[in-house]
């Protein structure tokens, strides 16, 4: 058994993990990439945890699927603790609507960032312009919700 340090809070760093094994067949093609799914708004709860704007970077099917499983596990565990949650300061509906606004603001910024890339051709240029226009639309939706919520965070809304 290894000896403990005098001060057991001073631990040695862990050993480096072993190198991955070489592929069985180097001529074997890579697995096809996975694309974001089409999300049916009526089935939005099937995509509860990670944004698709995050998962789009995980194109290896097994990695993408693993994150989706972890996301579903986190969501299920969160819902299982429902009765233990502290109350939202403004109530659940207002808190959830503020979360919607935050996600919309994320998408608004994400769309603008997509439009900043130099388009490779006329079609991508049109997509960049569409992204800018849609960022404004998404921003308007967020602004509409924010205006209905007002700045109130603890009193009555008129």
C-alpha positions as CSV (number, residue, x, y, z in Angstrom):
1,X,0.0,0.0,0.0
2,X,1.4,3.4,-0.9
3,X,2.5,5.6,2.0
4,X,0.3,8.6,2.8
5,X,1.8,12.1,2.6
6,X,2.3,13.8,5.9
7,X,-0.3,16.3,4.9
8,X,-2.9,14.2,3.1
9,X,-4.2,17.2,1.2
10,X,-1.0,17.3,-0.8
11,X,-1.6,14.6,-3.2
12,X,0.7,13.6,-6.1
13,X,-0.8,14.3,-9.5
14,X,-2.4,11.3,-11.2
15,X,-0.4,9.3,-13.7
16,X,-1.0,10.1,-17.3
17,X,-3.6,8.0,-18.9
18,X,-2.4,5.3,-21.3
19,X,-2.2,6.1,-25.0
20,X,-5.2,4.9,-27.0
21,X,-4.7,1.7,-28.8
22,X,-3.9,2.0,-32.5
23,X,-6.8,1.5,-34.9
24,X,-7.3,-2.1,-36.0
25,X,-7.3,-1.1,-39.7
26,X,-5.8,2.3,-40.6
27,X,-7.5,2.0,-44.1
28,X,-10.9,1.8,-42.5
29,X,-12.9,5.0,-43.2
30,X,-14.0,7.2,-40.4
31,X,-17.6,6.9,-39.3
32,X,-20.0,9.3,-41.0
33,X,-20.6,12.5,-39.2
34,X,-23.8,13.2,-37.3
35,X,-25.9,16.3,-38.1
36,X,-28.2,18.1,-35.8
37,X,-31.7,16.6,-35.6
38,X,-34.9,18.2,-36.8
39,X,-36.6,19.2,-33.6
40,X,-40.4,18.9,-33.6
41,X,-41.7,21.7,-31.3
42,X,-44.4,19.3,-30.0
43,X,-41.6,17.0,-28.8
44,X,-39.2,19.6,-27.5
45,X,-38.7,17.6,-24.2
46,X,-36.7,15.0,-26.1
47,X,-33.9,17.6,-26.3
48,X,-33.9,18.9,-22.7
49,X,-30.4,19.7,-21.6
50,X,-27.7,20.6,-24.1
51,X,-28.3,23.2,-26.8
52,X,-28.0,22.0,-30.4
53,X,-25.6,24.9,-30.9
54,X,-23.3,23.1,-28.5
55,X,-23.9,19.5,-29.7
56,X,-23.2,20.5,-33.3
57,X,-19.4,20.4,-32.5
58,X,-19.6,16.7,-31.6
59,X,-19.9,15.1,-35.1
60,X,-18.7,11.6,-34.1
61,X,-22.0,9.7,-33.7
62,X,-20.9,7.8,-30.6
63,X,-19.8,11.0,-28.9
64,X,-22.9,12.9,-29.8
65,X,-25.1,10.1,-28.6
66,X,-23.2,9.8,-25.3
67,X,-23.7,13.5,-24.6
68,X,-27.4,13.2,-25.4
69,X,-27.7,10.2,-22.9
70,X,-25.8,12.2,-20.3
71,X,-28.1,15.2,-20.9
72,X,-31.2,13.0,-20.5
73,X,-29.8,11.6,-17.3
74,X,-29.2,15.1,-15.9
75,X,-32.7,16.1,-16.9
76,X,-34.3,13.1,-15.3
77,X,-32.3,13.5,-12.1
78,X,-33.2,17.1,-11.9
79,X,-36.9,16.4,-12.3
80,X,-36.7,13.6,-9.7
81,X,-35.6,16.3,-7.2
82,X,-38.6,18.5,-8.0
83,X,-39.9,18.8,-4.5
84,X,-36.5,19.9,-3.1
85,X,-36.0,22.9,-5.4
86,X,-36.0,26.3,-3.7
87,X,-38.7,28.7,-5.0
88,X,-37.9,31.0,-7.9
89,X,-37.7,34.6,-6.6
90,X,-40.4,35.7,-9.1
91,X,-42.3,32.4,-9.2
92,X,-41.8,29.5,-11.6
93,X,-43.6,30.9,-14.7
94,X,-41.6,34.2,-14.6
95,X,-38.4,32.3,-13.9
96,X,-39.0,30.0,-16.8
97,X,-39.8,32.9,-19.1
98,X,-36.6,34.7,-18.1
99,X,-34.8,31.4,-18.9
100,X,-36.5,31.5,-22.4
101,X,-35.3,35.1,-22.9
102,X,-31.7,34.0,-21.9
103,X,-31.8,31.2,-24.5
104,X,-33.2,33.5,-27.1
105,X,-30.5,36.0,-26.4
106,X,-27.9,33.2,-26.8
107,X,-29.4,32.3,-30.2
108,X,-29.5,36.0,-31.2
109,X,-25.8,36.3,-30.6
110,X,-25.0,32.9,-32.1
111,X,-26.8,33.9,-35.3
112,X,-24.8,37.1,-35.6
113,X,-21.6,35.2,-35.0
114,X,-22.5,32.8,-37.9
115,X,-23.0,35.8,-40.2
116,X,-19.5,37.1,-39.4
117,X,-17.8,34.3,-41.3
118,X,-16.6,35.2,-44.8
119,X,-19.0,33.4,-47.1
120,X,-17.4,30.9,-49.5
121,X,-19.9,31.5,-52.3
122,X,-23.1,33.4,-53.1
123,X,-25.3,30.7,-51.4
124,X,-23.4,31.0,-48.1
125,X,-23.6,34.8,-48.4
126,X,-27.3,34.5,-48.6
127,X,-27.3,32.2,-45.6
128,X,-25.2,34.8,-43.7
129,X,-27.7,37.5,-44.5
130,X,-30.5,35.3,-43.4
131,X,-28.7,34.6,-40.1
132,X,-28.4,38.4,-39.5
133,X,-32.1,38.9,-40.3
134,X,-33.2,36.0,-38.1
135,X,-31.0,37.3,-35.2
136,X,-33.0,40.5,-35.3
137,X,-36.3,38.5,-35.3
138,X,-35.1,36.4,-32.4
139,X,-34.0,39.5,-30.6
140,X,-37.5,41.0,-31.1
141,X,-39.1,37.9,-29.6
142,X,-36.9,38.1,-26.6
143,X,-37.6,41.9,-26.3
144,X,-41.3,41.2,-26.5
145,X,-41.2,38.7,-23.6
146,X,-38.9,41.0,-21.6
147,X,-41.3,43.9,-22.0
148,X,-44.2,41.8,-20.8
149,X,-42.1,40.7,-17.7
150,X,-40.9,44.2,-17.1
151,X,-38.2,45.0,-14.7
152,X,-40.3,43.7,-11.8
153,X,-38.5,41.1,-9.8
154,X,-40.6,40.9,-6.7
155,X,-43.8,43.0,-6.9
156,X,-46.9,43.3,-8.9
157,X,-46.9,43.9,-12.7
158,X,-49.3,46.5,-14.0
